[in-house]
Amino acid sequence: MDNEKLPEIESKNVREVYEIIAQHFSQTRYKGWPKVEEFLNGLENHSIVYDIGSGNGKYHNINPHITVIGFDPCYNLLMEAVHNQKSQNVQADGLHVPVKSNSGDAAISIAVVHHFSTFERRVAAIQEIIRTIKVGGRALITVWAKEQKKFENEEGQDLMVAWHLSKKKDPNNPNQPEEVYQRYYHVFIKGELEQVIEKVKDCKLVSCGYERDNWYAIIEKI
């Protein structure tokens, strides 16, 4: 897995797209999910938390008594986190997080694993999360659910989801076409996230469920 080339669909329809839409995306992603805030607020004071696939860093200042460090391959999203959250961020691939094993107290990976295009890469992504945290440390993972209403008429689980990039209208060109970018998602069905977690070593499932169109799981390193 270490030598595996980044699949083209992830390069073109995840990384390249997010570099382009980063600022607009960040403007629409400012409100935190209560499930994530509950997890972060439940951690012990002085905990070191890794946010793997951190995006614009909107969860980095939820709990002032912990330190959250963000990791994301998208440079422009990291700059949104630096400017808006004043947090610590590192440009890194989610399969190769540049920290020592067993160094974090906890981790979160919010709306990230569904961007990996194969079962093996999704397992590897969660395995890497487990590697980074200490024994007894917990991680919260969320993924988009196939069961949400907007996907009810879609066939299959590997989908392209359009992002309509909002730009200021040019008065001299009122018919200027809207820019649309396609993002790749593997949307999860009931029980699938648990099946991925079953393949992860040194890991046990603590809890899981469905909330706000997402499947989530809390896992613990053993």
N, C-alpha and C positions, 0 to 999 in steps of 0.2 A: 504493500500500500504506500510506503514511503516514496517509491519511485514512480508511482502511477501519475500519468499526465492528467492535468485538469481536463475533464470532459468538455468538449466544445459547447455543449448546451449550457453548462454552468459558466463558462467563460463569456459567451455571447449574451445569454439571456438571464444572467444573474449579475456577475461582476461588472461587465461593461455597462449594463443598463443602470445599475445603482450609482456608478460614477457619474453618469449623465444626469440622473434625476435627483441626486442627493439633497440639494437644497430644497426643492419643492417637496420631496418625500418627508424631509425633516419637519417642514412646516405643518404637515398633516399628522405627525406622530409625536405629539407633545404631551398627551394624557396617558398616564400609566395604567396598567391593568391591575385591579385590586389583588388578584391572586399573587402577582409578582411582588407587590408592595408588602403584602402580608408575610411572604417568605422572607424578604429582606429585613423587615422590622422584627422578625422573630429570631434573628441571629444574635449571638453574644456580642457585647461591645468589643471593639478592636478587631473584629473578624476581618480577614483578607478575603475578598470575594472576586472571582474572575467572571466577567461578563463576556462570554464567548459568542461572537457575532453581535457586537454591542451597538452597531448602527450609530444613531445620534446621541447615545448615552443618556437617554431620558430617565433611566433608573439609577444613575450614579449618585444622586444626592437625596434619595428617598430617606435613608437612615443616616443621620450625621455621625453616628457612633461606630460606623464600619468604614472600611476603605474598599471601594470598588474600582477595579482596573479593567478597562475595556480592550477587547481584541477584535479587530475586524479587517478583512482584506481590502475594504473600500476606503481609499484615502480621503475622498471628499466627505464621506459620512463621518469619519474620524475627526475631520476639521470642524464639522458641525458640533460634535461632542466637546472638543477643546474650547471652541468659542462660546458655546451656550452653557455648558456644564462646568467648565474649568476643571475637568477631571483628567486622570491619567489614562492614556490610550496608546496602544501599540498596533501597528499595521501587521497583521498576521493571518495566515490561513487557519481555519478552524480545525484542520487535521494535524497542524504542526504549531501548537501554541508554545511560544518561547519562554517557558518557565520550568523550573525544576519539578520533578514528580513529587507528589505529597506535600506541596508547598502552600496550597490554598485551604482556607477553612470551609469554603462553600463556593458554588458556582451557579450561574444562570445561563441559559441559552434559549432566548425567546424568539420564536418565529424564525428559526435558522435551519434546523435539521431538514425541514421540508424542501430546502433548496438543493440538497444533495441528490444526484440523479440515479443512484443505484442503491440497492439494499445494503451492499457491502460498505459503501461510503457512509451511509447513515449509521451503521453499526460502528464504523471507525470514528465518526464524529463524536458519538457518545462515549466510546472507549477513551478518546483523548480527554474529554471532560473529566472522566473518572481518574485518569492518570494524574491530572493536575492537583487534585484535592487530597487531603489527608484521610486516613482511615477514620471512619465515623463522620466524615464531612458529607454534606448533602448537596444535591444539585436539583434545580427546577428546570424542566425542559417543556417547551410548548411547541405545538405544530398546528397548522391549519387542518381543519376537519373537512372531509368530503361531504359530511352530512349537512353542512350549512346550506341555507336556502339558495344562495346564488350559484351553487354547483349542482342543484338537484337535476338539471337537464343535461349535464355534461357527462359524456361517456369516458370511462377510464379514470385513472388517478393522476396521470402525468399531464399537466395542463399548462397552457400559456394564459397568463392573466395580464390584461392590458393596463398600462399606466398612461394616462392622458396628461402630458406635460403642459401645465398652464404657463402661458407667457403673455406679456403685455401685448395688446393688440396694436398693430401698426396702422395708424389712421390713413396712411397712403396705400394700404393693402388690406382692405376690410375682409377679403376672401382668403386671407392667409390660412393655409391648412393647419389643423392642430397636429402636434407631434405626438405620436403614439408609440410606446415601447412595450415589447412583450417580455414578461418575466416568467421564468420557469418555476413551477411548483409541483412537488409530489404531494398531493393531499391525502391525508391518512384516514383510514376507516376504523371503526370501533375495534379495539384489540390489537391493532397493528403496531402502535408504539410499544406496547408491552412485548410483542414478538421481537422487535428490534432489541429491546433492553435485555431480553433473555439471552441474547448472543454476546452480551458485554461481560467481560471477565471482572472479577473483584467488585461486583455490584449487586445490590438487592433493591427491589422495588418497594418503596415505602407507601406510596399512595398514588392514585391516578384518577382521572375523571374527565368530564366534558364541561366546558364553560365558555360562554361568549364565542362560539364557533371554533373553538380550539380544543384539541386533546392535550392534556398535560400529565406530567409524571414527576414525582419527587423520588429521587434515587439516592442511595447511600453507598459509600465506599466501604467494603468489608475486607 
